[in-house]
Amino acid sequence: MWILVLSSGLAFYLAWNLGANDVANSMGTSVGSKAITLRQALIIAGILEFVGAVLFGRGVSQKLATGVVNPSLFLDRPDWLLWGMVAVLLSTSLWLNLATYLGLPVSSSHATVGAIAGMGWIAWGFSAVNWPSIGTISLSWIATPVLSGCLAALLYNLLRFGIFNRPNPEQHLQEWIPWLAVLLTGTFGVIVLPTVVTSIVTPALTLLSLGISLPPHTISLGIGSLAAIIITFTIGGLTNASTNLGLLRFQLETVFARFQLLSACCVAFAHGSNDVGNAIAPFAAILAIDKTHQVPLMDLAIPLWVLAWGGLGIVVGLALWGYKVIATIGEGIIPLQPSGGFCAELATAMTILLASRLGLPVSTSHALVGAVVGIGCVQNWRSIQLSTLRSIGLSWVATIPIAVLLGAGTFYVIRIFLPIAGNGMS
């Protein structure tokens, strides 16, 4: 029983650090651009991250728990995998804790993968780890921010030349609002709607016995179209355009602040559904081994209360410490306005979506930082705080090696002080 208490506490601690660091990806630009306040960001992200984690966090957790190190190696020694996952929880938490304290946005996914690899290396040797996958993840350090930065720069240039730099920009904004609504709902709809329809809408229609039989993509298209129409009429446009250029720019940015609020909500939901697995996957593996005394090879059951526990940890960490990394992304790289923040979040979503379709492991942190830098290059590259970027870049490069060493070192210490050291431990 005490191992379950220990591991549940460590899982909560890891989720706490994940909320304090990684959730800034969804809210940092919105706070930095003044689209919402820090308190509003904490409330919105807290709710949506929790809902995303509880409703849609199961799939990613299952893959992380059994995909980095071959679990069949532990068939004869499930206790090694159990204590190895304890080492993963502790080592990943320590690195995220340090990064958050320093205000550095790092990838919790990379940290978790690195820690699992380090544990597997100590348990069964170098060949036990899928190192090509680790190499692919490392390549994303370059590809992800570059792609996201290019997309953000392209989107921001479209807004500049299509709205802000034209005569009567308020009229052109009215023309652009429906297209921006479609772009927003289309991008985030591809990320969120298929899961929502499959998990909630279709079962609800069946349960209500309405006799409605529509394919999921048709339902998704209908919901997305309705959402785009509602956004278009709700956000509307400018009613009293000013002749004062400063006031007019402020009014234009007020409209984009509404768009950015919606984009931030979608990113928070998608992030909660994806990254909760970093905290929950090792804990779920520990629960399964403790209950069955066997190694879960394929179908790892993730209880609902475990997802809720991870979601709660994310919310608490965000509320207590999230402001540190939010300040770095939202204000420490460049000064942001809502139009730039909206483009950065949209470019981040497009990059993550494209990578998901190609099956490439990428980091939301890397994508968002790259997008913010892309906006800075379009606005004024001299405004980019290179010292902040240097610190962030070093933390990116260091994450996987440090996580591997922490995971390996923690498990090595556990091997020495707990009765699991004999019988073939390499």
DARA-V644131 format. One record per pair of residues at least 24 apart in sequence whose ideal C-beta (glycine too) atoms are under 7 Angstrom apart, sorted by the first residue. I is the first residue (numbers start at 1). J is the second residue. D is the distance in whole Angstrom. If there is no record, write none. Layout:
BEGIN
i=I j=J d=D
i=I j=J d=D
END
This chain:
BEGIN
i=3 j=290 d=6
i=4 j=290 d=6
i=6 j=86 d=7
i=7 j=86 d=6
i=7 j=89 d=7
i=7 j=283 d=6
i=7 j=286 d=5
i=8 j=283 d=7
i=8 j=309 d=7
i=10 j=86 d=7
i=10 j=89 d=4
i=10 j=90 d=6
i=10 j=93 d=7
i=11 j=89 d=6
i=11 j=279 d=5
i=11 j=280 d=7
i=11 j=283 d=4
i=11 j=309 d=7
i=11 j=310 d=7
i=12 j=309 d=6
i=12 j=313 d=4
i=13 j=93 d=5
i=14 j=89 d=5
i=14 j=92 d=6
i=14 j=93 d=4
i=14 j=279 d=4
i=15 j=279 d=4
i=15 j=310 d=5
i=15 j=313 d=3
i=15 j=314 d=5
i=15 j=317 d=7
i=16 j=313 d=5
i=16 j=316 d=6
i=16 j=317 d=4
i=17 j=93 d=5
i=17 j=96 d=4
i=17 j=97 d=5
i=17 j=100 d=6
i=17 j=317 d=6
i=18 j=96 d=6
i=18 j=108 d=5
i=18 j=275 d=6
i=18 j=278 d=6
i=18 j=279 d=6
i=18 j=314 d=6
i=18 j=317 d=7
i=19 j=313 d=7
i=19 j=314 d=4
i=19 j=315 d=6
i=19 j=316 d=7
i=19 j=317 d=3
i=19 j=318 d=4
i=19 j=322 d=6
i=20 j=100 d=5
i=20 j=317 d=4
i=20 j=318 d=6
i=20 j=320 d=7
i=20 j=321 d=4
i=20 j=322 d=5
i=21 j=96 d=5
i=21 j=99 d=6
i=21 j=100 d=4
i=21 j=105 d=7
i=21 j=106 d=6
i=21 j=108 d=7
i=21 j=325 d=5
i=22 j=108 d=5
i=22 j=271 d=7
i=22 j=275 d=6
i=22 j=364 d=7
i=22 j=365 d=7
i=23 j=49 d=6
i=23 j=271 d=7
i=23 j=314 d=7
i=23 j=318 d=5
i=23 j=322 d=6
i=24 j=105 d=6
i=24 j=322 d=6
i=24 j=325 d=4
i=24 j=326 d=4
i=24 j=329 d=5
i=25 j=105 d=7
i=25 j=267 d=7
i=25 j=271 d=6
i=25 j=364 d=4
i=25 j=365 d=6
i=25 j=368 d=5
i=26 j=264 d=6
i=26 j=267 d=4
i=26 j=268 d=4
i=26 j=271 d=5
i=27 j=264 d=6
i=27 j=268 d=7
i=27 j=326 d=6
i=28 j=325 d=7
i=28 j=326 d=5
i=28 j=329 d=3
i=28 j=330 d=4
i=29 j=329 d=6
i=29 j=330 d=6
i=29 j=336 d=6
i=29 j=341 d=4
i=29 j=344 d=5
i=29 j=345 d=6
i=29 j=368 d=7
i=29 j=372 d=7
i=30 j=260 d=5
i=30 j=261 d=7
i=30 j=264 d=4
i=30 j=341 d=6
i=31 j=326 d=5
i=31 j=330 d=5
i=32 j=329 d=7
i=32 j=330 d=2
i=32 j=331 d=5
i=32 j=336 d=4
i=32 j=341 d=7
i=33 j=260 d=6
i=33 j=336 d=4
i=33 j=337 d=5
i=33 j=338 d=5
i=33 j=340 d=7
i=33 j=341 d=4
i=35 j=257 d=4
i=35 j=260 d=4
i=35 j=261 d=6
i=35 j=338 d=5
i=35 j=341 d=6
i=36 j=261 d=6
i=38 j=323 d=6
i=38 j=326 d=7
i=41 j=326 d=7
i=42 j=318 d=6
i=42 j=319 d=5
i=42 j=322 d=6
i=44 j=265 d=6
i=44 j=268 d=7
i=45 j=268 d=5
i=45 j=318 d=6
i=46 j=315 d=4
i=46 j=318 d=6
i=46 j=319 d=6
i=48 j=265 d=6
i=48 j=268 d=4
i=48 j=269 d=4
i=48 j=272 d=6
i=49 j=268 d=5
i=49 j=271 d=6
i=49 j=272 d=4
i=49 j=311 d=7
i=49 j=314 d=5
i=49 j=315 d=6
i=49 j=318 d=7
i=50 j=272 d=7
i=50 j=311 d=4
i=50 j=312 d=7
i=50 j=314 d=7
i=50 j=315 d=5
i=51 j=269 d=7
i=51 j=272 d=7
i=52 j=269 d=4
i=52 j=270 d=7
i=52 j=271 d=7
i=52 j=272 d=3
i=52 j=273 d=4
i=53 j=272 d=4
i=53 j=273 d=6
i=53 j=276 d=4
i=53 j=307 d=6
i=53 j=310 d=6
i=53 j=311 d=4
i=53 j=314 d=6
i=54 j=304 d=7
i=54 j=307 d=5
i=54 j=308 d=5
i=54 j=311 d=5
i=55 j=199 d=7
i=56 j=195 d=5
i=56 j=199 d=7
i=56 j=273 d=4
i=57 j=272 d=7
i=57 j=273 d=5
i=57 j=276 d=4
i=57 j=277 d=6
i=57 j=280 d=7
i=57 j=307 d=5
i=57 j=310 d=7
i=58 j=302 d=5
i=58 j=307 d=7
i=60 j=274 d=5
i=60 j=277 d=4
i=61 j=276 d=7
i=61 j=277 d=4
i=61 j=280 d=5
i=61 j=281 d=4
i=61 j=284 d=6
i=61 j=302 d=5
i=62 j=300 d=5
i=62 j=302 d=6
i=64 j=112 d=6
i=64 j=277 d=5
i=64 j=278 d=7
i=64 j=281 d=4
i=65 j=281 d=4
i=65 j=282 d=7
i=65 j=284 d=6
i=65 j=285 d=4
i=65 j=300 d=5
i=66 j=296 d=6
i=66 j=297 d=7
i=66 j=300 d=6
i=68 j=113 d=5
i=68 j=116 d=4
i=68 j=117 d=6
i=68 j=120 d=7
i=68 j=130 d=6
i=69 j=116 d=6
i=69 j=117 d=7
i=69 j=120 d=3
i=69 j=128 d=6
i=69 j=129 d=6
i=70 j=128 d=6
i=71 j=295 d=5
i=71 j=296 d=7
i=71 j=297 d=5
i=72 j=297 d=6
i=73 j=124 d=5
i=73 j=128 d=6
i=74 j=295 d=5
i=75 j=295 d=5
i=77 j=423 d=7
i=78 j=289 d=5
i=78 j=293 d=6
i=78 j=294 d=6
i=78 j=295 d=5
i=79 j=420 d=5
i=80 j=123 d=5
i=80 j=420 d=6
i=81 j=285 d=7
i=81 j=289 d=6
i=81 j=295 d=6
i=82 j=286 d=5
i=82 j=289 d=4
i=82 j=290 d=7
i=83 j=414 d=5
i=83 j=418 d=6
i=83 j=420 d=6
i=84 j=119 d=4
i=84 j=123 d=6
i=84 j=411 d=5
i=85 j=282 d=4
i=85 j=285 d=5
i=85 j=286 d=5
i=86 j=286 d=7
i=86 j=414 d=7
i=87 j=119 d=5
i=87 j=407 d=6
i=87 j=410 d=4
i=87 j=411 d=4
i=87 j=414 d=6
i=88 j=112 d=7
i=88 j=115 d=4
i=88 j=116 d=5
i=88 j=119 d=6
i=88 j=282 d=5
i=88 j=407 d=6
i=89 j=282 d=5
i=89 j=283 d=7
i=90 j=410 d=5
i=91 j=115 d=5
i=91 j=403 d=7
i=91 j=406 d=4
i=91 j=407 d=5
i=91 j=410 d=5
i=92 j=403 d=6
i=94 j=406 d=6
i=95 j=402 d=6
i=95 j=403 d=6
i=95 j=406 d=6
i=99 j=395 d=6
i=100 j=321 d=6
i=100 j=324 d=6
i=100 j=325 d=6
i=103 j=324 d=5
i=103 j=325 d=6
i=103 j=327 d=7
i=103 j=328 d=5
i=104 j=328 d=7
i=104 j=391 d=6
i=104 j=392 d=6
i=104 j=395 d=4
i=105 j=325 d=5
i=105 j=328 d=6
i=105 j=329 d=6
i=105 j=365 d=4
i=105 j=369 d=6
i=105 j=392 d=6
i=106 j=365 d=6
i=106 j=395 d=5
i=106 j=396 d=7
i=106 j=399 d=5
i=107 j=363 d=4
i=107 j=365 d=5
i=107 j=366 d=7
i=107 j=399 d=6
i=108 j=275 d=6
i=108 j=278 d=5
i=109 j=275 d=7
i=109 j=278 d=6
i=109 j=361 d=7
i=109 j=363 d=6
i=110 j=137 d=6
i=110 j=363 d=6
i=110 j=399 d=5
i=110 j=400 d=5
i=110 j=403 d=7
i=111 j=399 d=6
i=111 j=403 d=4
i=112 j=278 d=4
i=113 j=137 d=6
i=114 j=399 d=7
i=114 j=400 d=4
i=114 j=403 d=3
i=114 j=404 d=5
i=114 j=407 d=7
i=115 j=403 d=5
i=115 j=406 d=6
i=115 j=407 d=3
i=116 j=407 d=7
i=117 j=404 d=5
i=117 j=407 d=7
i=118 j=403 d=7
i=118 j=404 d=4
i=118 j=405 d=6
i=118 j=406 d=7
i=118 j=407 d=3
i=118 j=408 d=4
i=119 j=407 d=5
i=119 j=408 d=7
i=119 j=411 d=5
i=121 j=408 d=6
i=122 j=408 d=5
i=122 j=411 d=5
i=122 j=412 d=5
i=123 j=411 d=7
i=124 j=426 d=6
i=125 j=426 d=5
i=134 j=400 d=7
i=136 j=361 d=7
i=137 j=361 d=5
i=137 j=400 d=7
i=138 j=400 d=6
i=140 j=360 d=7
i=140 j=361 d=6
i=140 j=362 d=5
i=140 j=363 d=6
i=140 j=366 d=7
i=141 j=366 d=7
i=141 j=396 d=5
i=141 j=397 d=7
i=144 j=351 d=6
i=144 j=362 d=5
i=144 j=363 d=6
i=144 j=366 d=4
i=144 j=367 d=5
i=144 j=370 d=6
i=145 j=366 d=5
i=145 j=367 d=7
i=145 j=369 d=6
i=145 j=370 d=3
i=146 j=370 d=6
i=147 j=351 d=5
i=148 j=347 d=5
i=148 j=348 d=6
i=148 j=351 d=4
i=148 j=367 d=4
i=148 j=370 d=4
i=148 j=371 d=4
i=148 j=374 d=7
i=149 j=370 d=4
i=149 j=371 d=6
i=149 j=373 d=5
i=149 j=374 d=3
i=150 j=374 d=6
i=151 j=347 d=4
i=151 j=350 d=5
i=151 j=351 d=6
i=152 j=343 d=5
i=152 j=344 d=5
i=152 j=347 d=4
i=152 j=371 d=4
i=152 j=374 d=4
i=152 j=375 d=5
i=153 j=374 d=4
i=153 j=375 d=7
i=153 j=377 d=6
i=153 j=378 d=5
i=155 j=343 d=4
i=155 j=346 d=6
i=155 j=347 d=6
i=156 j=340 d=6
i=156 j=343 d=4
i=156 j=375 d=5
i=156 j=378 d=5
i=157 j=378 d=6
i=159 j=339 d=6
i=159 j=343 d=7
i=164 j=252 d=7
i=169 j=248 d=7
i=169 j=252 d=6
i=170 j=237 d=7
i=170 j=238 d=4
i=170 j=241 d=4
i=170 j=248 d=7
i=173 j=237 d=6
i=173 j=238 d=7
i=173 j=252 d=6
i=173 j=255 d=6
i=174 j=237 d=4
i=177 j=232 d=6
i=177 j=235 d=6
i=177 j=237 d=6
i=178 j=232 d=5
i=180 j=259 d=6
i=181 j=228 d=4
i=181 j=231 d=4
i=181 j=232 d=5
i=182 j=228 d=5
i=183 j=346 d=7
i=184 j=231 d=7
i=184 j=259 d=6
i=184 j=262 d=6
i=184 j=263 d=6
i=184 j=346 d=7
i=185 j=224 d=5
i=185 j=227 d=5
i=185 j=228 d=5
i=185 j=231 d=7
i=186 j=224 d=7
i=187 j=346 d=6
i=187 j=349 d=5
i=187 j=350 d=6
i=187 j=353 d=7
i=188 j=266 d=4
i=188 j=349 d=6
i=189 j=220 d=6
i=189 j=224 d=4
i=190 j=353 d=6
i=191 j=270 d=5
i=191 j=349 d=7
i=191 j=353 d=6
i=192 j=266 d=6
i=192 j=269 d=6
i=192 j=270 d=6
i=193 j=220 d=4
i=193 j=223 d=6
i=193 j=224 d=6
i=194 j=220 d=6
i=231 j=262 d=7
i=235 j=259 d=7
i=253 j=337 d=5
i=253 j=338 d=5
i=253 j=339 d=6
i=256 j=338 d=4
i=256 j=339 d=4
i=256 j=342 d=5
i=257 j=338 d=4
i=259 j=342 d=5
i=260 j=338 d=5
i=260 j=341 d=5
i=260 j=342 d=4
i=260 j=345 d=7
i=263 j=342 d=6
i=263 j=345 d=4
i=263 j=346 d=6
i=264 j=345 d=6
i=267 j=345 d=6
i=267 j=348 d=7
i=267 j=349 d=6
i=271 j=364 d=6
i=272 j=311 d=7
i=272 j=314 d=7
i=276 j=307 d=7
i=276 j=310 d=5
i=276 j=311 d=6
i=276 j=314 d=7
i=279 j=310 d=5
i=279 j=313 d=6
i=280 j=306 d=6
i=280 j=307 d=6
i=280 j=310 d=4
i=328 j=388 d=7
i=329 j=368 d=6
i=329 j=369 d=7
i=329 j=372 d=7
i=332 j=385 d=6
i=332 j=388 d=4
i=333 j=369 d=7
i=333 j=372 d=5
i=333 j=373 d=7
i=333 j=376 d=7
i=333 j=384 d=6
i=333 j=385 d=6
i=333 j=388 d=6
i=333 j=389 d=7
i=334 j=372 d=6
i=334 j=375 d=7
i=334 j=376 d=4
i=334 j=379 d=7
i=334 j=383 d=5
i=334 j=384 d=6
i=335 j=383 d=7
i=340 j=375 d=4
i=340 j=379 d=7
i=343 j=375 d=6
i=344 j=368 d=6
i=344 j=371 d=4
i=344 j=372 d=5
i=344 j=375 d=6
i=347 j=371 d=4
i=347 j=374 d=7
i=366 j=396 d=7
END
